[in-house]
């Protein structure tokens, strides 16, 4: 039995679809059912369910984007910094292994040697290394709460996308935003992410932090070119001149653009596709927003 927290969210629902497809015995728990931010309630849940593993896909991202986190700071801290610590305490009491969905947004840019950030590199886009967004700062604090934990996988997701059109999908955002900022990033196919997370437990790889991104990095303009080749949108894509114009025009807080190194995950025996192959497949199988998501069978 697996407990899934945050199963109704963008990432959590992808876990739920995959677990159902694999016919894995799991229960998805919403905060309205059990307030798992309260340690005592989470302990009661674990005692009652007796799971073999727990997945935390809950957190606060802000809607429509991370700018909302600058307003709802208390909710952001509770969901991204306090909750991971609460789950750690509860799981350690039962020696229960678990996985935590974190984020690569705690970095900005790339290493001094031109390579992607590794798991051992200190975050450079966080409260301890400002300026940063409040969201990124809270996610970095969440990881600090899990340092030296013996039973947790910290799964770093970075700019998720797949073939299902929705407001949280990176490809959908590029298709809908009026103007775009051309930056270089590592990104993650959502379903590849879920597969890698579940394999980390199935294969019993060592606990710890893992950058779970598709291999390689890509610019916004490159992704837009791939979209134009695959989908007829009948629109012109416009770009900001630079990040300064972007910040002056639409953004309330700095954005992270970074490259992550996924070598640790690959070395553990979990492969990840080249990101261009993953984008191409997603666009080739593109499903409009009105598609019945519940009827989709995971790959």
N, C-alpha and C positions, 0 to 999 in steps of 0.2 A: 504494500500500500504506500502510495506517495501522497503527501499533502501539498497542494498547490495554492499558494497565497497570491492574490491579485489576478486570478484566472479570467476576469472579465475585461482586462485591459488589452492594449495592442499586443504586447509581448506575451502576456499571460494566456490570451486566447490562442496564440500560436502553439504554446505548450499544450493547451487542452486539446486542440485538434490532433496534434501528433500523438499524444498519449492515448486518445480514443482510437486513432488509426492503428496503433500498435497493440491495442487491447490490454493496456496496462491498467491495473487496478489503482485508481486515484480518486481523491475527493478535492474539488475546488471549493475553497472557503472564501467567502466575501467578508468584508469587515462588518457588514450589516448583520451577518449570521453570528460571527464571533469577532469581537474587537481584539484582534491579535496584536494591537499596539500595547495592550495591557498584558504584562508578563504572566500574571496569574491565569488569565483567560487562555492564553496560548498554552500554558502548561496543562491546563484542564483538557484542551483539545488534543494535545499529544498523548496524554494519558488515556483518553477515550478511544482514539483512532489507532494508536500503536503503530505508527508508520515506520517504514524502513528508510525513508528519505523524505526530505522536505525541499520544496522549490519556492524561493521568494521572488516573485515577479511583481510584487507591489512596490509602489513608490509614487513620488509626486513629480510630474513633468511640466505641469502648467498647460493651460489651453488659452489661445490656440498655439502658443509656443512658450519657450522658456522665459520670455519677458514677464509672463504672469507670476513667475516665482519671485520676481522683485517686489511684488505687491503682497503675495501670500507667503511671507517668509516663515511663519510659524508652521503652516501646513507642510511647506517644503522641508524644513528641518525635521519635523516629525516623521515624514514618509521616507526621507533619504538618509538621515543621519541617526536618529533615535531608534527607529524600527530595526535596522540591522543589529544594533546592540542588544535590543530586547530579544530578538530571535536567537542570537548567539547564546545568551544566558539560558534561555529555555532549552535549546538543543544540547548544550553542554551538560545540563543537568541529567539528560537521558543518554548522553553520548550518541546523539542522533546526528548522522551526517546530513549536510544540506548544501544547497547551491543558492547563491545570491546574484541577481542580475545587477551588475554595476554598469559603468559607462567609461568610454575612452575620452570623454569630454574634459577630463581633468588634466589633459595635456593641450599644448598649443604649439604648432610648428613641427619641428623634427629635432633629432639629436644633433649635436655639434658636428658629428662625423657624417651627417647627411642621411643617416639611417632612421628607421622608425623607433619610437620609444619602446623599450622593453619593460617587462613587469618589475624589474628591479630599479627602474628610474623613478626618482621622486616626481610627483605631479608638479607641473609648473604653471597650472591654470587653476588656482584654488585659493582659499582664504589665506593660506600661508605663503602664497606666491601670487599676489594681486598684480594687475586687475584681473577679475574673473566675473563670470555670471554667478548669481546666488545659487542657481541650480548646480553648476559645476562644483562650487565650494561645498555644498551639502553632500554631493556624491563622494567627494574626496574625504569628508569627515566620516561618512558611512564606512569607507574602506579602512580608515584609521580604527574604527570600532572593532574591526575584524582582524586586526593584525595579531599574529601569533596564535590564532585559533587553530585547533588541531583537526577540526571536522568540517571545514567549509571550502567549497569552491567559490571563488569570486570570478564571475564571468563578465568580462568587459565587452559590452555591445557598443557599436559605433555607427551612427546614422543608418538605421534599419530601412530595408526596402524588400519588396518581393513583387509578385505579379498581380496582387490584389489592390485595386485603386481605393485609397482612403486617405483621410487628412493627415495621418501619421506616416504614411509612406513617403520616403525621400523622393522617389520618382514622381509621385503625384504632386508633391510640393513644387518641384521644378516645372511641371506642366501648368500649374495654376498661378504661381507668383507673378506679379506684374513685372518685376525686375529681379535679376539674379546677381549674386556676388560670385565672381570667378575665383575659387580657392582650390587648393589641393587637399584631398582627404583620403583616409582609409574609410571604407564603408562595409556594411555587413548585410548579406542576404538573410532575412529574418528566419527563414526555414533552415538554412544552413547553420545558423546560430543555435536554434533549438536542437537540431541533430547533434551538433558538437557538444552542447551542454549535457544531453542525455547520454551520449557516448562516454563522456568523462566519468560518469557514475557507473555505467555498464562495464567499462573497461577497468574501473578502479585505478585510474591514474592518480598520481599524488595530489593531495589537496593543495590549494593555493590559488594564486591569482593567474588568470589566463586572458590574454588579448584574443578575443574571438572575432576576427575580421577576415574577410576574403583577401586572398593574397594580392598584393600590389596596392597602388594608390592611383588616384584619378582626379582630374580637374573638373570643375562644374561644366566648362565648355565642352569637354569630351563627352560627358554624360548627355548633354543637350544634343550633341551631334548624333549620338546613338538613338536618342528619342526621335529625332527628326527622320532618321533612316527607317525606323520601325513603325511609327505611328503618325498618321496625318492629322495634325491638330489645327491646321489652317490659322496659325498665329505666328507672330514674330517674337523671338526671344530677345529681350533687352537686358543689358547688363549695367551695373553700376560702374563708374569709372575706376573706383578703388574702394578700399574698406572705409576710408574717411567719409566718403559720400554716403555709403551704406549706413554708417553709424549716425550721420547727421540727418538722414532721411527717414529711416524706419525703425532702427533698433534702439531699445532702451538700455541694453547691456551688451558687453563684449561677447563675441561668439568664438567658440573654439574651432580651429581648423588644424588638423594634425594627422600625422602618419604614425601608425602603430606597427610594431614588429610581431607577427604571429608565430615566430619560430619555436617558441616554447610549446605551443599547442601541437604543431606539426611533429616536433621531436617526441611528443608523448604518444604519437601514433594516431592522431586524429587529423585527417586531411581537410583542407579547405580549398574550394575552387578559386581560380583566378577571378578577380572581381569583374573583369570585362565579360567573361563567359557567363557569370551569374546575372549581370545586367542584361545581356543579350537574351538569355532565356526568359527572364522576367518580362521583358518587353514583347517577346515573341508570343507569350502566353497571357498577355494583358487582359484582365477582367475589369470591366467598367464598374463604377461604384454601386450600381443597382443590383449587382450579382448577389445571389443568396450565399453568403459566406459560409453558413452552417453546412451547406451541401458540398463544399469543396473538400476533396480528398487530398491529404498531404502527399508530397512526393516521397 
